[in-house]
């Protein structure tokens, strides 16, 4: 296959929808032919974020091919089974960045069968481009990305953008899967701004969370385009569990806190810009906003993922709009958006993940971030990724981007796990993703712990109050015993670690 000649121009902000899915003479190939272009040792940069917008047929063909490859697989966020099950089971995946979204990839990481390291989403594009994870990037770099349309030197992403622009730019060669199961009109929601290289990096040209910059196309050197594969396979999108009574209680407590905060905090004088973490709890918490009286303030979502709850809010008129990097919707949510994509495109914009999660924009727009966690310790340190401090369950994703840089960082979580047998408010967490300096407010089904301005001893008292009642006496006893040893942040380490074994 030879590089294609120049062809139709990329779509523009003025005319965002391409005339054809296949724009010009392209190196069409079968999935097996495209997979054969991936060397035995290679770094595979794949599109996808929130379980959508990922390549499907080429990774599946790689897993089915004879022999065993040594692949470093880098995505933007969570992707589907064709990557994180098939390539693990086939033995072709040796390293994985920055997320393990299912039990197959998690087990392989925890057993040491794949080398895994999670990274902050906002930094990952630069780390691929400038060598921040270079120790794990081996062999030739091949970008395999999904699109709704492609030309000789451009593509339009599908249901997520993630880090596709950076990955295509960094790759030695590019393989594009064009997915006919997704409407080409998705181009209307994409706004692809590629940041300049440091030290000449200009400010991101947005003064409104819903503003637009450079249009829907990812542009690349036409000499890189190695293969174009056609597919009509749908995403295997997110499945939200039923909202529980605990979820509803957390949502009620969050809503009550926000109503009070709206009246007292000048951060909300002009607007409310909110972010919620991906997942069933985050989706449920969005429902709490419908009952919050925001007055005449414009309310926008400024985060990573558009979930079903945001569509509900848009349809109800409770939300001005949403800026994200992925349409992490359920199958029903995807159908709903696809059937009316032109209307939703008036209120929804997708950006590259290094823009959606950029500290610069989180700070500029005064975002209030609401994310979940595995556990929180008595001083406000947050473990978002590891059970028992050792067994990874996902990856830090964009939680750290928002926790560290938003104007008000909220962690919302149930007070217990394992059917109530394990407290998620603990004396000392053995793994820290967000330090006590980044979590301002902790919300459980039992109340709100506002940690702002509190000393470590005061934070401990506030957090005991929102723990499950069955654990409060033990936590109080720990707090008092630790205080007897002195120190600004008192600990009884022997008891703290026995607590993790359930021996308290």
LUMMIVEX-178149 format. One line per 5 residues: number of its first residue (from 1); their letters; for each residue x, y, z of C-alpha. Coordinates in nm, 2 decimals. Layout:
<pts>
NUM	A	X/Y/Z  ...
</pts>
This chain:
<pts>
1	XXXXX	0.00/0.00/0.00  0.13/0.34/-0.09  0.05/0.68/0.07  -0.26/0.83/-0.09  -0.24/1.14/-0.32
6	XXXXX	-0.38/1.46/-0.20  -0.76/1.47/-0.20  -1.06/1.65/-0.06  -1.00/1.91/0.20  -1.07/1.85/0.57
11	XXXXX	-1.41/1.97/0.70  -1.40/2.32/0.86  -1.58/2.50/1.14  -1.80/2.67/0.88  -1.88/2.34/0.71
16	XXXXX	-1.81/2.07/0.97  -1.98/1.76/0.81  -1.76/1.59/0.54  -1.92/1.52/0.21  -1.82/1.15/0.21
21	XXXXX	-1.69/0.91/0.48  -1.41/0.81/0.25  -1.27/1.13/0.10  -1.05/1.05/-0.20  -0.82/0.76/-0.29
26	XXXXX	-0.73/0.58/0.03  -0.53/0.27/0.11  -0.83/0.04/0.19  -0.74/-0.28/0.37  -0.90/-0.57/0.55
31	XXXXX	-0.86/-0.59/0.93  -0.61/-0.87/0.89  -0.41/-0.68/0.63  -0.40/-0.37/0.85  -0.30/-0.59/1.15
36	XXXXX	-0.01/-0.73/0.95  0.13/-0.38/0.93  0.19/-0.37/1.31  0.54/-0.50/1.38  0.61/-0.77/1.63
41	XXXXX	0.74/-0.52/1.88  0.54/-0.19/1.87  0.36/0.08/2.07  -0.01/0.08/1.98  -0.17/0.42/2.03
46	XXXXX	-0.54/0.37/2.03  -0.83/0.61/2.03  -1.11/0.57/2.28  -1.23/0.72/2.61  -1.50/0.62/2.85
51	XXXXX	-1.56/0.29/2.66  -1.65/0.45/2.33  -1.47/0.56/2.01  -1.21/0.29/2.01  -1.09/0.07/1.72
56	XXXXX	-1.24/-0.27/1.71  -1.16/-0.48/1.41  -0.78/-0.42/1.39  -0.71/-0.50/1.76  -0.93/-0.81/1.73
61	XXXXX	-0.73/-0.92/1.42  -0.40/-0.86/1.61  -0.52/-1.09/1.88  -0.63/-1.36/1.63  -0.30/-1.35/1.43
66	XXXXX	-0.04/-1.62/1.45  0.25/-1.56/1.68  0.27/-1.33/1.98  0.35/-0.97/1.97  0.52/-0.75/2.24
71	XXXXX	0.28/-0.45/2.24  0.27/-0.14/2.46  -0.09/-0.03/2.44  -0.17/0.34/2.52  -0.53/0.47/2.51
76	XXXXX	-0.69/0.79/2.62  -0.91/0.62/2.88  -1.13/0.31/2.90  -1.18/0.11/2.58  -1.36/-0.21/2.48
81	XXXXX	-1.31/-0.58/2.50  -1.15/-0.60/2.16  -0.85/-0.44/2.32  -0.86/-0.50/2.70  -0.97/-0.86/2.68
86	XXXXX	-0.87/-1.00/2.34  -0.51/-0.86/2.34  -0.46/-0.96/2.71  -0.59/-1.32/2.65  -0.38/-1.36/2.34
91	XXXXX	-0.06/-1.26/2.52  0.01/-0.97/2.28  -0.03/-0.69/2.54  0.29/-0.65/2.74  0.24/-0.30/2.88
96	XXXXX	-0.07/-0.08/2.93  -0.12/0.29/2.99  -0.33/0.46/3.15  -0.64/0.26/3.24  -0.75/-0.10/3.31
101	XXXXX	-1.13/-0.09/3.26  -1.23/-0.46/3.31  -1.16/-0.76/3.52  -0.94/-0.93/3.25  -0.70/-0.64/3.22
106	XXXXX	-0.71/-0.56/3.60  -0.62/-0.92/3.68  -0.33/-0.92/3.44  -0.20/-0.60/3.59  -0.24/-0.72/3.94
111	XXXXX	-0.08/-1.06/3.86  0.21/-0.89/3.68  0.13/-1.04/3.34  0.12/-0.69/3.20  0.31/-0.39/3.32
116	XXXXX	0.06/-0.12/3.40  0.10/0.24/3.50  -0.17/0.50/3.52  -0.12/0.87/3.44  -0.31/1.19/3.47
121	XXXXX	-0.52/1.24/3.16  -0.43/1.60/3.10  -0.06/1.51/3.08  -0.07/1.20/2.87  -0.07/1.36/2.53
126	XXXXX	0.25/1.55/2.61  0.40/1.24/2.77  0.35/1.05/2.45  0.47/1.34/2.23  0.77/1.44/2.44
131	XXXXX	0.89/1.11/2.60  0.73/1.12/2.94  0.65/0.75/2.92  0.93/0.67/2.67  1.06/0.38/2.88
136	XXXXX	0.75/0.19/2.80  0.71/0.28/2.44  0.89/0.02/2.24  0.95/-0.04/1.87  0.76/0.14/1.60
141	XXXXX	0.47/0.36/1.71  0.14/0.28/1.53  -0.18/0.48/1.59  -0.50/0.28/1.54  -0.79/0.51/1.57
146	XXXXX	-1.17/0.52/1.50  -1.33/0.79/1.28  -1.66/0.86/1.12  -1.48/1.00/0.81  -1.13/1.01/0.67
151	XXXXX	-0.93/1.18/0.39  -0.57/1.15/0.27  -0.45/1.39/0.55  -0.74/1.42/0.79  -1.00/1.23/0.99
156	XXXXX	-1.30/1.31/1.20  -1.32/1.12/1.53  -1.62/0.92/1.63  -1.78/0.91/1.98  -1.47/1.03/2.16
161	XXXXX	-1.17/1.24/2.08  -0.95/1.16/2.38  -0.59/1.19/2.28  -0.64/1.10/1.91  -0.48/1.42/1.78
166	XXXXX	-0.16/1.37/1.98  -0.14/1.00/1.91  -0.18/1.05/1.53  0.08/1.33/1.54  0.33/1.11/1.74
171	XXXXX	0.28/0.79/1.54  0.52/0.66/1.27  0.22/0.52/1.08  -0.16/0.56/1.12  -0.44/0.30/1.07
176	XXXXX	-0.79/0.44/1.06  -1.11/0.24/1.12  -1.41/0.42/0.96  -1.72/0.32/1.15  -2.05/0.34/0.95
181	XXXXX	-2.25/0.25/1.26  -2.20/0.61/1.38  -2.35/0.91/1.21  -2.11/1.13/1.02  -2.30/1.42/1.17
186	XXXXX	-2.10/1.36/1.49  -1.85/1.60/1.32  -2.08/1.88/1.45  -1.99/1.81/1.81  -1.61/1.80/1.76
191	XXXXX	-1.38/2.09/1.82  -1.01/1.98/1.77  -0.77/2.23/1.91  -0.41/2.11/1.90  -0.18/2.29/2.14
196	XXXXX	0.16/2.43/2.05  0.48/2.27/2.17  0.64/2.42/2.48  0.80/2.66/2.54  0.59/2.84/2.27
201	XXXXX	0.26/2.71/2.40  -0.01/2.98/2.37  -0.31/3.00/2.60  -0.61/2.79/2.50  -0.83/3.03/2.30
206	XXXXX	-1.15/2.98/2.49  -1.33/3.24/2.71  -1.65/3.04/2.73  -1.68/2.67/2.83  -1.89/2.61/2.52
211	XXXXX	-1.68/2.81/2.28  -1.53/2.67/1.96  -1.19/2.69/1.81  -1.06/2.49/1.51  -1.33/2.26/1.38
216	XXXXX	-1.38/1.88/1.37  -1.08/1.74/1.18  -0.76/1.59/1.31  -0.49/1.66/1.05  -0.18/1.46/0.98
221	XXXXX	0.10/1.40/0.74  -0.05/1.20/0.45  0.27/0.99/0.43  0.17/0.83/0.76  -0.16/0.69/0.65
226	XXXXX	-0.09/0.31/0.62  -0.44/0.16/0.60  -0.81/0.24/0.62  -1.05/-0.03/0.74  -1.42/0.00/0.71
231	XXXXX	-1.65/-0.13/0.99  -2.01/-0.10/1.11  -1.96/-0.25/1.46  -2.12/-0.04/1.74  -1.94/0.05/2.06
236	XXXXX	-1.98/-0.17/2.36  -2.08/0.13/2.57  -2.12/0.19/2.94  -2.38/0.01/3.13  -2.51/0.21/3.43
241	XXXXX	-2.63/0.01/3.73  -2.96/0.09/3.89  -2.96/0.39/4.12  -2.95/0.27/4.48  -3.09/0.42/4.80
246	XXXXX	-2.73/0.50/4.90  -2.68/0.68/4.57  -2.99/0.88/4.63  -2.89/0.98/4.98  -2.54/1.09/4.86
251	XXXXX	-2.71/1.29/4.58  -2.95/1.46/4.83  -2.66/1.55/5.06  -2.46/1.69/4.77  -2.76/1.89/4.65
256	XXXXX	-2.82/2.04/4.99  -2.45/2.14/5.02  -2.45/2.30/4.68  -2.77/2.50/4.76  -2.60/2.65/5.07
261	XXXXX	-2.28/2.71/4.88  -2.46/2.89/4.60  -2.57/3.16/4.85  -2.24/3.20/5.04  -1.96/3.14/4.79
266	XXXXX	-1.87/3.42/4.54  -1.73/3.15/4.31  -2.10/3.11/4.20  -2.18/3.48/4.15  -2.18/3.47/3.77
271	XXXXX	-2.20/3.10/3.67  -2.18/2.74/3.79  -1.94/2.52/3.60  -1.95/2.16/3.72  -1.77/1.83/3.66
276	XXXXX	-1.87/1.48/3.76  -1.66/1.17/3.74  -1.74/0.89/3.50  -1.95/0.59/3.63  -2.28/0.50/3.78
281	XXXXX	-2.25/0.72/4.09  -2.14/1.02/3.89  -2.43/0.97/3.65  -2.67/0.94/3.95  -2.53/1.25/4.11
286	XXXXX	-2.62/1.46/3.80  -2.98/1.39/3.89  -2.94/1.58/4.21  -2.88/1.90/4.02  -3.24/1.90/3.89
291	XXXXX	-3.36/1.98/4.24  -3.10/2.25/4.30  -3.22/2.61/4.26  -2.94/2.78/4.07  -3.14/3.10/4.03
296	XXXXX	-3.06/3.28/3.70  -2.70/3.16/3.69  -2.60/2.97/3.37  -2.51/2.61/3.46  -2.26/2.42/3.24
301	XXXXX	-2.09/2.09/3.25  -1.71/2.13/3.21  -1.55/1.79/3.23  -1.44/1.46/3.06  -1.75/1.27/2.97
306	XXXXX	-2.11/1.32/2.86  -2.33/1.06/3.03  -2.70/0.99/3.01  -2.77/1.21/3.31  -2.64/1.51/3.12
311	XXXXX	-2.87/1.44/2.83  -3.16/1.44/3.08  -3.05/1.77/3.21  -3.01/1.92/2.86  -3.36/1.80/2.76
316	XXXXX	-3.51/1.94/3.08  -3.35/2.28/3.03  -3.15/2.25/3.35  -2.81/2.28/3.17  -2.67/2.55/2.94
321	XXXXX	-2.44/2.29/2.77  -2.16/2.04/2.81  -1.80/2.04/2.72  -1.61/1.71/2.74  -1.39/1.47/2.54
326	XXXXX	-1.62/1.16/2.52  -1.98/1.06/2.47  -1.97/0.79/2.74  -2.33/0.70/2.70  -2.53/0.38/2.75
331	XXXXX	-2.66/0.20/2.44  -2.99/0.38/2.49  -2.81/0.71/2.54  -2.62/0.67/2.22  -2.93/0.59/2.03
336	XXXXX	-3.10/0.90/2.17  -2.81/1.13/2.08  -2.76/0.97/1.73  -3.13/1.01/1.65  -3.11/1.39/1.72
341	XXXXX	-2.74/1.47/1.69  -2.79/1.81/1.52  -3.00/1.93/1.81  -2.76/1.80/2.07  -2.47/1.95/1.88
346	XXXXX	-2.60/2.30/1.96  -2.53/2.23/2.33  -2.25/1.96/2.34  -1.89/2.00/2.23  -1.61/1.74/2.25
351	XXXXX	-1.24/1.85/2.27  -0.91/1.67/2.29  -0.85/1.54/2.64  -0.55/1.76/2.70  -0.79/2.05/2.64
356	XXXXX	-1.10/1.93/2.83  -0.88/1.84/3.13  -0.63/2.13/3.10  -0.55/2.28/3.44  -0.56/2.62/3.26
361	XXXXX	-0.93/2.58/3.17  -1.04/2.42/3.50  -0.89/2.72/3.68  -1.02/2.98/3.42  -1.38/2.86/3.45
366	XXXXX	-1.38/2.80/3.82  -1.49/2.44/3.79  -1.65/2.25/4.08  -1.53/1.89/4.06  -1.72/1.60/4.20
371	XXXXX	-1.54/1.26/4.19  -1.56/0.93/4.37  -1.30/0.71/4.54  -1.22/0.37/4.69  -1.16/0.52/5.03
376	XXXXX	-1.08/0.84/5.22  -0.87/0.85/5.54  -0.93/1.06/5.85  -0.71/1.34/5.73  -0.86/1.37/5.39
381	XXXXX	-0.62/1.18/5.17  -0.80/1.00/4.89  -0.74/0.66/4.74  -0.92/0.64/4.40  -0.75/0.34/4.24
386	XXXXX	-0.62/0.06/4.47  -0.80/-0.18/4.70  -0.59/-0.25/5.01  -0.32/-0.02/4.86  -0.21/-0.29/4.62
391	XXXXX	-0.48/-0.41/4.38  -0.55/-0.17/4.10  -0.92/-0.14/4.01  -0.91/0.12/3.72  -0.67/0.41/3.70
396	XXXXX	-0.66/0.77/3.82  -0.81/0.90/3.49  -0.89/1.26/3.50  -0.98/1.27/3.87  -0.65/1.41/3.96
401	XXXXX	-0.67/1.68/3.70  -0.99/1.82/3.85  -0.91/1.75/4.22  -0.59/1.94/4.20  -0.70/2.23/3.98
406	XXXXX	-1.07/2.29/4.04  -1.18/2.58/4.27  -1.38/2.34/4.49  -1.29/1.97/4.50  -1.57/1.73/4.62
411	XXXXX	-1.53/1.36/4.68  -1.86/1.16/4.69  -1.86/0.80/4.79  -2.07/0.54/4.99  -1.95/0.50/5.35
416	XXXXX	-1.90/0.13/5.32  -1.82/-0.15/5.07  -1.86/-0.53/5.05  -2.22/-0.52/5.17  -2.14/-0.29/5.46
421	XXXXX	-1.86/-0.51/5.60  -1.58/-0.26/5.51  -1.56/0.11/5.60  -1.45/0.34/5.32  -1.36/0.61/5.58
426	XXXXX	-1.04/0.46/5.72  -0.76/0.57/5.96  -0.49/0.57/5.70  -0.51/0.49/5.34  -0.20/0.30/5.21
431	XXXXX	-0.24/0.44/4.86  -0.29/0.81/4.79  -0.41/0.95/4.46  -0.53/1.29/4.58  -0.37/1.44/4.89
436	XXXXX	-0.54/1.61/5.18  -0.46/1.94/5.01  -0.68/1.86/4.71  -1.00/1.73/4.87  -1.21/2.01/5.02
441	XXXXX	-1.54/1.84/5.08  -1.63/1.47/5.14  -1.99/1.36/5.09  -2.14/1.02/5.19  -2.49/0.90/5.25
446	XXXXX	-2.45/1.01/5.61  -2.37/1.37/5.55  -2.11/1.63/5.43  -1.76/1.68/5.58  -1.65/2.03/5.48
451	XXXXX	-1.27/2.01/5.54  -1.18/2.36/5.43  -0.97/2.55/5.68  -0.97/2.26/5.93  -0.66/2.13/6.11
456	XXXXX	-0.58/1.76/6.07  -0.74/1.68/6.41  -1.05/1.88/6.31  -1.07/1.70/5.98  -1.06/1.36/6.15
461	XXXXX	-1.35/1.46/6.37  -1.55/1.58/6.07  -1.49/1.26/5.87  -1.59/1.03/6.16  -1.92/1.21/6.15
466	XXXXX	-1.99/1.10/5.79  -1.87/0.74/5.83  -2.12/0.46/5.87  -2.25/0.45/6.22  -2.13/0.09/6.27
471	XXXXX	-1.77/0.21/6.23  -1.78/0.54/6.41  -1.69/0.41/6.76  -1.39/0.23/6.62  -1.28/0.53/6.42
476	XXXXX	-1.33/0.76/6.72  -1.13/0.52/6.94  -0.85/0.53/6.68  -0.86/0.91/6.66  -0.83/0.94/7.04
481	XXXXX	-0.55/0.68/7.07  -0.35/0.84/6.79  -0.39/1.19/6.94  -0.23/1.06/7.26  0.09/1.02/7.07
486	XXXXX	0.11/1.38/6.96  0.19/1.54/6.63  0.01/1.77/6.40  -0.13/1.47/6.21  -0.15/1.20/6.48
491	XXXXX	-0.13/0.83/6.39  -0.11/0.50/6.56  0.05/0.32/6.27  0.02/-0.03/6.42  -0.35/0.00/6.46
496	XXXXX	-0.39/0.18/6.12  -0.24/-0.11/5.93  -0.42/-0.38/6.14  -0.74/-0.19/6.04  -0.67/-0.27/5.68
501	XXXX	-0.66/-0.64/5.77  -0.99/-0.61/5.95  -0.83/-0.68/6.29  -0.93/-0.35/6.46
</pts>
